Amino acid sequence: IALPITLALIGAAGCGYFSKKEIVSYEYGTEKVKNEQFIVAFSEGGQLESVSSVKIESEMDGSSTIVSIVDEGSTVKGSKRVQAETGDTPAILAKKYGVTEDALHHVNPDLEQAIKQGESITIPGDLLVELDPGSLKDKILTQEIAVRTAKNSVIKAENDLEIQRLKNQQNIDDAQINVRFAKLDLKKFENSDAKLQREDFAGQLSNYSNKVSISEAKLKWLKELEEKKFLSKMSLREEEQKVADLRHSIKMMRGERDAYEKYVYPKSEQNFSSLIKQSELSLTTVEQTAKNNMITATTDLDTQKQKLVLEEEQLIEVKDQMNKTRIYAPSPGLVVYHVGESSRYGGSSTMIEKGASLRKGQDIIHLPDLDQMMVALKIHESRINQVKPGLFVQVRIDTVPDRSFKGEISYVAPVASAAERWGSNKKVFKCEVSINEDLPPYVRPGASATCRIFVANLPKVREVKGIKIKTLKVPIQSVVTTVEGRRVCFKMDKKRQPVPVPVDTGYYDQTHIQVTKGLVEGDTVLKAPLLHAKELNVGGGLFGYRKLGPEDLGVELPETT
């Protein structure tokens, strides 16, 4: 067990200590090693706290300022849930339960709809804290405008999507009609136009042939007339020219027919086939374009909907922040301002008062349950190893000076308090003491209390594994610790001179410490060795101190010139 007193023993020449050979004549204060019952206990101060309490904290983002706060020590009413009835209105409910309509709307954002649907409604408790809303009102107005703009964008995107769908259908229908028309044009060409053209060629050739036959017969007759001198040669020449023209027309018509079959018909057939392919490709393009346009329009609609959701969520958050500017009591109780750990134990912390600045998550008020109280302690690290849950504690409360209360250790923190862990040499551990008796009704949280913690009750003689062992104790200042960590007592020898004796120790309190090894009952020990360090020649060599050499450092040291 670590001792609260440490003696640093450093041997050095020229420190003014006497030599061992020097004869010392000095009167020392001494104490006998006693064998008696040892009740080990120590006292720690703390304050009363509720075992359970409702914590009120700031939930506003960033920093906020207290505009008003209920007085500490006030008793407040808590909120409750009631069922809306037919005929209820915000005004009727506010008057019925003694609250304002504004407060009702504050804790019930959808109050009118809840009343209309007969749902349960929250009746707010007393107002505890009001925080400065800052620019939240302007933010709400701006965000409401943003929500309306986002809704309009969604409506526009929905209309654009429907328009695009109709356009796509029209474009697809037109492209499908073009495909059908191209196929009909090919069929018309093959089954009608080409057939008619061939029949036209055949008919014209037949007509020309008939005309040639008629003209040849007429020419023969005209020749006979011309031979008989009944017709002039000019008329005969005209008829011969007509026959020649008809024969030329037949030749040209046959040429056109052959050219049609060889060139025009295949070209026209391929052209119509090409038009079919073009129309089919156009249909595919229109369908793919329509699909892409629908994806774009749908994506735009989804984007606008997501923007609307984000804007609505931000509006909800801003309104929620506005709601958090006023904090109503969730349950009835006594108002106790929060005191930070650092300020509670001598440090600095924000005082809870009007005008104070708060950060998000900072505790403001506690509404403690007064039916069950405890004492919050801070145990110094030198004693924490003696404290464990279940130890008996005698509690005295400053507001109840005429009696004490029974309690016990209910909790010991496994690590040092965060408020004291950094930047301080003082390391303390949180400890809770439950009180097992009813307290007077006027006792309130925050009252100062002193706890006497009973660590052990060592009898005069106790039996350990069948062996009887005496309980020996000496004054706590009789035991000192060397820099090597060894505990020693200065035992008086036969010449009444103190001699250092290594000892093992056990429990200790503010005045005495248990010695488990190294001394026996009746030994005389120096009461306060630290008062006589010089006279005792407390040098390093006394406890195995030796001169430091380079080999101890594991390196070669250069000589100092």
C-alpha positions in Angstrom: 0.0 0.0 0.0 1.4 3.4 -1.0 2.2 5.7 1.9 1.3 9.4 2.0 4.8 10.4 3.2 7.9 9.9 1.1 11.4 10.6 2.2 13.9 11.3 -0.6 17.3 10.0 0.6 20.2 11.3 -1.5 23.7 10.7 -0.4 26.2 13.3 -1.5 29.4 14.7 -0.1 29.3 18.2 1.3 25.6 18.0 2.3 26.3 18.8 5.9 25.4 15.3 7.2 27.4 13.9 10.1 29.7 11.0 9.6 28.8 7.6 11.0 31.9 7.7 13.2 30.6 10.8 14.8 29.1 10.3 18.3 25.6 11.7 18.4 23.9 12.7 21.6 20.3 13.8 21.0 16.9 13.4 22.6 14.4 11.8 20.2 10.6 11.6 20.4 9.7 7.9 20.5 6.7 5.7 20.5 6.1 2.1 21.5 4.9 -0.5 18.9 1.4 -1.3 20.2 -0.7 -4.4 19.9 -4.4 -3.3 20.0 -7.6 -3.2 17.9 -7.1 -1.0 14.9 -10.3 0.5 13.3 -9.1 1.9 10.0 -11.2 4.8 8.9 -10.8 8.2 7.2 -13.1 11.1 6.4 -13.9 12.8 3.1 -16.1 15.7 2.3 -18.6 15.7 -0.4 -22.1 16.8 -1.3 -25.6 15.3 -1.5 -26.9 14.3 -4.9 -30.0 12.5 -6.1 -29.5 8.9 -7.0 -31.7 9.6 -10.1 -32.6 12.9 -11.7 -33.9 14.3 -15.0 -31.1 16.1 -16.8 -31.9 19.2 -18.8 -29.3 20.2 -21.4 -28.9 22.6 -24.3 -29.8 20.9 -27.5 -29.3 24.0 -29.7 -26.5 23.7 -32.3 -23.4 25.9 -31.7 -23.5 28.4 -28.9 -26.6 29.9 -27.3 -27.4 32.4 -24.6 -29.7 32.1 -21.7 -32.5 34.7 -21.9 -34.4 33.6 -18.9 -34.2 30.7 -16.4 -36.3 29.5 -13.5 -35.0 30.3 -10.1 -32.9 27.6 -8.5 -34.8 25.8 -5.7 -38.1 26.3 -7.4 -40.6 23.5 -7.5 -42.0 23.0 -11.0 -44.8 21.1 -12.6 -44.0 18.5 -15.3 -45.6 17.9 -18.7 -48.4 15.3 -19.3 -50.3 13.7 -22.1 -54.0 14.1 -22.5 -56.5 12.8 -25.1 -58.2 15.4 -27.3 -61.9 15.4 -27.2 -64.6 16.5 -29.6 -65.0 20.3 -29.5 -61.5 20.9 -28.2 -59.6 23.9 -29.5 -56.2 25.3 -28.7 -57.8 28.1 -26.7 -60.1 25.6 -24.7 -57.1 23.3 -24.0 -54.9 26.2 -22.9 -57.6 27.6 -20.5 -58.4 24.1 -19.2 -54.9 23.2 -18.2 -53.6 26.7 -17.4 -51.0 27.1 -20.2 -50.7 29.5 -23.1 -51.7 28.6 -26.6 -48.1 29.5 -27.7 -46.7 26.9 -25.3 -49.2 24.3 -26.6 -48.1 25.0 -30.2 -44.5 25.0 -29.1 -44.6 21.4 -27.8 -47.2 20.2 -30.4 -46.2 21.4 -33.9 -49.3 19.8 -35.5 -51.7 20.7 -32.7 -54.8 21.4 -34.9 -54.5 18.2 -36.8 -53.9 16.2 -33.6 -57.1 17.7 -32.1 -59.0 17.1 -35.3 -58.0 13.4 -35.3 -58.5 12.9 -31.6 -54.9 12.1 -30.8 -53.1 12.6 -27.5 -51.6 16.0 -26.9 -48.7 17.1 -24.7 -49.6 19.7 -22.1 -46.3 21.5 -21.3 -44.9 21.7 -17.8 -43.4 24.9 -16.4 -41.0 26.9 -18.5 -37.5 26.2 -17.3 -35.1 27.9 -19.7 -35.5 30.2 -22.6 -32.6 30.6 -25.0 -31.9 33.4 -27.4 -33.2 32.2 -30.9 -30.8 34.6 -32.7 -31.5 34.5 -36.4 -33.6 31.4 -36.3 -36.8 33.3 -37.3 -35.1 34.6 -40.4 -33.7 31.2 -41.2 -37.2 29.6 -40.9 -38.6 32.2 -43.3 -35.8 31.7 -45.7 -36.1 27.9 -45.5 -39.9 28.0 -46.0 -39.3 30.0 -49.2 -36.7 27.4 -50.2 -39.3 24.6 -49.5 -41.9 26.3 -51.7 -39.4 26.8 -54.5 -38.4 23.1 -54.2 -42.1 22.1 -54.4 -42.6 24.2 -57.5 -39.5 22.6 -59.0 -41.0 19.1 -58.3 -44.3 20.1 -59.9 -42.5 21.5 -63.0 -40.3 18.3 -63.2 -43.5 16.1 -63.0 -45.1 18.1 -65.8 -41.9 18.0 -67.9 -41.9 14.3 -67.4 -45.4 13.9 -68.6 -44.8 16.2 -71.6 -41.7 14.3 -72.5 -43.7 11.0 -72.3 -46.3 12.4 -74.7 -43.7 13.7 -77.0 -41.9 10.4 -77.0 -45.1 8.5 -77.8 -45.9 10.9 -80.7 -42.4 10.6 -82.1 -42.5 6.8 -81.8 -45.9 6.7 -83.5 -44.6 8.9 -86.3 -41.5 6.8 -86.8 -43.6 3.6 -86.8 -45.9 5.2 -89.4 -42.9 6.0 -91.6 -41.8 2.4 -91.4 -45.2 1.2 -92.5 -45.4 3.8 -95.3 -41.9 2.8 -96.6 -43.0 -0.9 -96.7 -46.3 0.1 -98.4 -44.3 2.2 -100.9 -42.2 -0.9 -101.8 -45.2 -3.1 -102.2 -47.0 -0.4 -104.3 -43.9 -0.1 -106.5 -43.5 -3.9 -106.9 -47.2 -4.8 -107.3 -48.6 -1.7 -108.9 -46.2 1.0 -110.3 -43.8 -1.5 -111.9 -46.6 -3.5 -113.3 -48.4 -0.5 -114.7 -45.1 0.7 -116.2 -44.5 -2.6 -118.0 -48.1 -2.6 -119.2 -47.6 1.0 -120.4 -44.5 0.0 -122.3 -46.3 -3.0 -123.9 -49.3 -0.9 -124.7 -47.3 1.9 -126.3 -45.3 -0.6 -128.4 -48.5 -2.3 -129.5 -50.0 1.0 -130.5 -46.9 2.0 -132.3 -46.9 -1.3 -134.1 -50.5 -0.9 -135.1 -49.9 2.6 -136.3 -46.9 1.4 -138.3 -49.1 -1.3 -139.9 -51.8 1.2 -140.7 -49.2 3.7 -142.1 -47.5 1.0 -144.2 -50.8 0.0 -145.7 -51.7 3.6 -146.3 -48.3 4.2 -147.8 -48.8 1.3 -150.2 -52.1 2.7 -151.2 -50.6 6.2 -151.6 -47.8 4.8 -153.8 -50.4 3.3 -156.1 -52.2 6.6 -156.3 -48.9 8.4 -156.9 -48.0 6.0 -159.8 -51.4 6.8 -161.3 -50.6 10.4 -160.9 -53.5 10.9 -158.5 -51.3 12.0 -155.6 -48.4 14.3 -155.4 -45.0 13.0 -154.3 -45.0 15.3 -151.3 -47.9 13.5 -149.7 -46.2 10.3 -150.3 -43.0 11.6 -148.6 -45.0 12.8 -145.6 -46.5 9.4 -145.1 -43.1 7.7 -145.5 -41.7 10.1 -142.9 -44.6 9.2 -140.6 -43.8 5.5 -140.9 -40.2 6.2 -140.2 -41.1 8.3 -137.1 -43.4 5.5 -135.8 -40.6 2.9 -136.3 -38.2 5.2 -134.4 -40.7 5.6 -131.6 -41.0 1.8 -131.3 -37.2 1.6 -131.2 -37.0 4.3 -128.5 -39.8 2.7 -126.5 -38.1 -0.6 -126.6 -35.0 1.1 -125.4 -36.8 2.8 -122.5 -38.4 -0.6 -121.6 -35.1 -2.3 -121.6 -33.5 0.6 -119.6 -36.3 0.4 -117.1 -35.9 -3.3 -116.6 -32.2 -3.1 -116.4 -31.7 0.1 -114.5 -34.8 2.0 -113.3 -36.6 -0.9 -111.8 -33.6 -2.3 -109.7 -32.7 1.2 -108.6 -36.2 2.0 -107.5 -36.6 -1.3 -105.7 -33.3 -0.7 -103.8 -34.3 2.9 -103.1 -37.6 1.8 -101.5 -35.8 -1.0 -99.6 -33.3 1.7 -98.4 -36.1 3.9 -97.3 -37.5 1.0 -95.2 -34.2 0.5 -93.5 -33.8 4.2 -92.9 -37.3 4.4 -91.4 -36.6 1.4 -89.2 -33.3 2.9 -88.1 -35.1 6.2 -87.4 -37.6 4.3 -85.3 -34.9 2.7 -83.3 -33.2 6.1 -82.8 -36.5 7.7 -81.8 -37.2 4.9 -79.3 -33.6 5.2 -77.8 -33.9 8.9 -77.7 -37.2 8.7 -76.0 -35.8 6.3 -73.5 -32.9 8.7 -72.8 -35.2 11.6 -72.5 -37.4 9.7 -70.1 -34.3 8.9 -68.0 -33.2 12.5 -68.0 -36.7 13.7 -67.1 -37.1 11.0 -64.4 -33.7 11.8 -63.0 -34.5 15.5 -62.9 -37.7 14.7 -61.1 -35.9 12.5 -58.6 -33.3 15.2 -58.1 -36.0 17.8 -57.4 -37.7 15.5 -55.0 -34.5 14.8 -53.2 -33.9 18.6 -53.0 -37.4 19.0 -51.6 -36.7 16.4 -49.0 -33.5 18.1 -48.0 -35.1 21.5 -47.9 -38.0 20.1 -45.8 -35.5 18.3 -43.5 -33.6 21.5 -43.0 -36.9 23.4 -42.3 -37.7 20.7 -39.7 -34.3 21.1 -38.2 -34.5 24.9 -38.1 -38.0 24.7 -36.6 -36.7 22.0 -34.1 -33.9 24.4 -33.2 -36.6 27.1 -32.6 -38.5 24.7 -30.4 -35.4 24.0 -28.4 -35.0 27.6 -27.5 -37.7 27.0 -24.9 -37.3 24.1 -22.5 -40.3 23.0 -20.4 -40.1 20.7 -17.4 -40.6 17.1 -18.6 -41.4 16.0 -15.0 -42.2 17.7 -11.7 -39.3 18.3 -9.3 -37.0 20.7 -7.6 -34.8 22.9 -9.8 -31.1 22.5 -9.2 -28.6 24.3 -11.4 -25.9 22.1 -12.9 -22.4 22.6 -11.4 -19.5 21.4 -13.6 -17.0 19.0 -12.2 -14.1 21.4 -12.5 -16.0 24.2 -10.6 -17.2 21.8 -8.0 -13.7 21.0 -7.0 -12.1 24.3 -7.3 -11.8 24.8 -11.0 -13.6 27.1 -13.4 -16.8 26.4 -15.2 -19.7 28.3 -16.8 -22.1 29.6 -14.2 -25.7 28.8 -15.0 -27.4 32.3 -15.0 -29.2 34.7 -17.2 -26.9 35.8 -20.0 -24.6 32.8 -19.7 -23.4 31.2 -22.9 -24.0 27.5 -23.4 -22.7 25.0 -25.9 -24.7 22.1 -27.4 -25.0 19.2 -24.9 -24.1 21.3 -21.9 -26.1 20.5 -18.8 -28.3 23.3 -17.5 -30.6 22.0 -14.8 -31.3 18.8 -12.9 -34.7 17.8 -11.5 -33.6 15.3 -8.8 -35.7 12.6 -7.3 -35.6 13.5 -3.6 -36.8 10.1 -2.4 -33.3 8.5 -2.7 -30.1 10.5 -2.0 -26.4 9.7 -2.1 -23.1 11.5 -1.4 -20.7 12.2 -4.2 -17.1 12.0 -3.0 -13.7 12.5 -4.6 -11.1 10.1 -3.1 -7.4 11.0 -3.4 -5.3 8.5 -5.3 -3.3 7.7 -2.2 -6.4 6.1 -0.6 -8.3 4.8 -3.5 -6.8 1.3 -3.1 -8.4 1.1 0.3 -11.9 1.9 -0.9 -14.2 -0.7 -2.4 -18.0 -1.1 -2.8 -19.7 -2.4 0.3 -17.6 -0.6 2.9 -19.6 0.9 5.8 -19.8 4.7 5.9 -21.0 7.0 8.6 -22.6 10.1 6.9 -23.0 13.5 8.6 -24.9 16.2 6.8 -24.3 19.9 7.6 -28.0 20.7 7.5 -28.7 17.8 10.0 -26.0 18.4 12.6 -27.6 16.5 15.4 -27.3 13.0 13.9 -25.5 10.7 11.5 -26.8 8.3 8.9 -25.7 4.9 7.9 -24.5 4.3 4.4 -22.1 2.3 2.2 -19.8 2.6 -0.7 -21.9 1.9 -3.8 -19.5 2.9 -6.6 -15.8 3.5 -7.1 -14.6 4.9 -10.5 -12.0 2.7 -12.2 -10.0 5.8 -13.5 -9.2 9.2 -12.2 -11.7 12.0 -12.7 -11.4 13.6 -16.1 -11.7 17.1 -14.6 -8.6 16.4 -12.5 -6.6 14.0 -14.7 -4.8 16.5 -16.9 -3.0 19.7 -16.0 -3.0 19.0 -12.2 -1.0 17.0 -9.7 -4.1 16.2 -7.8 -5.5 12.9 -9.0 -8.9 12.0 -7.5 -11.4 9.2 -8.1 -15.2 9.6 -8.1 -16.9 7.6 -5.4 -20.6 7.3 -4.5 -22.0 6.6 -1.0 -25.6 5.4 -0.8 -27.6 6.4 2.3 -29.5 3.5 3.8 -31.7 5.6 6.1 -34.5 8.0 5.4 -33.5 11.6 5.4 -35.5 14.5 6.8 -37.8 16.1 4.1 -35.9 19.4 4.3 -32.7 17.9 3.1 -31.9 19.0 -0.4 -29.3 18.1 -3.1 -26.1 20.1 -2.9 -25.9 20.0 0.9 -22.4 19.4 2.2 -21.7 16.1 3.9 -18.8 14.4 5.6 -18.4 10.7 5.2 -16.3 8.6 7.6 -15.3 5.5 5.6 -14.5 2.5 7.7 -11.9 0.6 5.7 -11.1 -2.3 8.1 -11.6 -3.4 11.7 -8.5 -5.3 12.7 -8.9 -7.1 16.1 -6.1 -7.2 18.6 -5.3 -10.8 17.6 -6.6 -12.4 14.4 -6.2 -15.8 13.0 -4.9 -16.2 9.4 -4.7 -19.8 8.0 -4.6 -21.2 11.5 -1.9 -18.9 12.8 -2.7 -16.2 15.4 -1.3 -12.8 14.3 -1.1 -9.7 16.5 -2.2 -6.4 15.1 0.7 -4.0 15.4 0.6 -0.3 14.7 2.8 2.7 14.9 2.3 6.5 14.2 2.1 7.0 10.4 4.9 9.5 10.5 7.2 6.8 11.9 7.4 5.0 8.6 9.3 6.7 5.8 10.0 5.6 2.2 13.3 5.8 0.5 13.9 6.8 -3.1 14.4 3.1 -3.8 10.8 2.5 -2.6 11.8 0.7 0.7 9.8 1.4 3.8 11.7 1.8 7.1 11.2 2.6 10.7 14.0 3.9 13.0 14.1 1.4 15.9 15.9 2.5 19.1 18.7 0.1 20.0 20.1 -0.7 23.4 22.2 2.5 23.4 19.1 4.6 22.7 20.2 5.3 19.2 17.9 5.0 16.2 18.6 2.2 13.7 16.8 1.9 10.4 14.8 -1.3 10.1 12.9 -2.3 6.9 9.3 -3.0 7.6 6.2 -4.2 5.7 3.0 -2.2 6.2 -0.7 -2.7 5.8 -3.7 -0.5 6.5 -3.4 3.0 7.6 -5.5 6.0 8.6 -4.7 9.7 9.3 -2.7 8.9 12.5 -1.5 5.3 12.5 -0.3 2.6 10.1 -0.3 -1.2 10.5 3.2 -2.9 10.6 3.0 -6.6 9.4 6.7 -7.4 9.4 10.0 -6.0 10.8 8.8 -4.9 14.3 7.4 -6.7 17.4 5.2 -5.5 20.2 7.0 -3.2 22.6 9.7 -2.1 20.2 10.5 1.6 20.5 10.5 3.5 17.3 11.3 7.1 16.4 8.1 9.0 16.2 9.1 11.5 13.5 12.3 10.6 11.6 11.9 13.5 9.2 12.4 16.0 12.0 15.9 14.5 12.7 17.2 13.7 9.2 20.5 15.5 9.7 21.2 14.1 13.1 20.4 10.6 11.9 23.0 10.8 9.1 20.3 9.8 6.6 22.8 9.2 3.8 22.2 7.2 0.6 24.7 4.5 1.7 22.5 3.7 4.7 19.9 2.0 2.5 22.2 0.4 -0.1 22.8 3.6 -2.1 26.0 3.4 -4.2 27.9 5.7 -6.4 26.6 5.9 -10.0 29.1 4.7 -12.7 29.1 4.8 -16.5 28.3 1.1 -16.6 24.9 1.9 -15.1 24.0 4.0 -18.2 25.2 1.4 -20.7 27.3 4.0 -22.6 30.9 5.2 -22.6 31.1 8.7 -21.0 33.8 11.1 -22.1 35.9 12.6 -19.2 35.2 16.2 -18.4 38.2 18.3 -18.7 
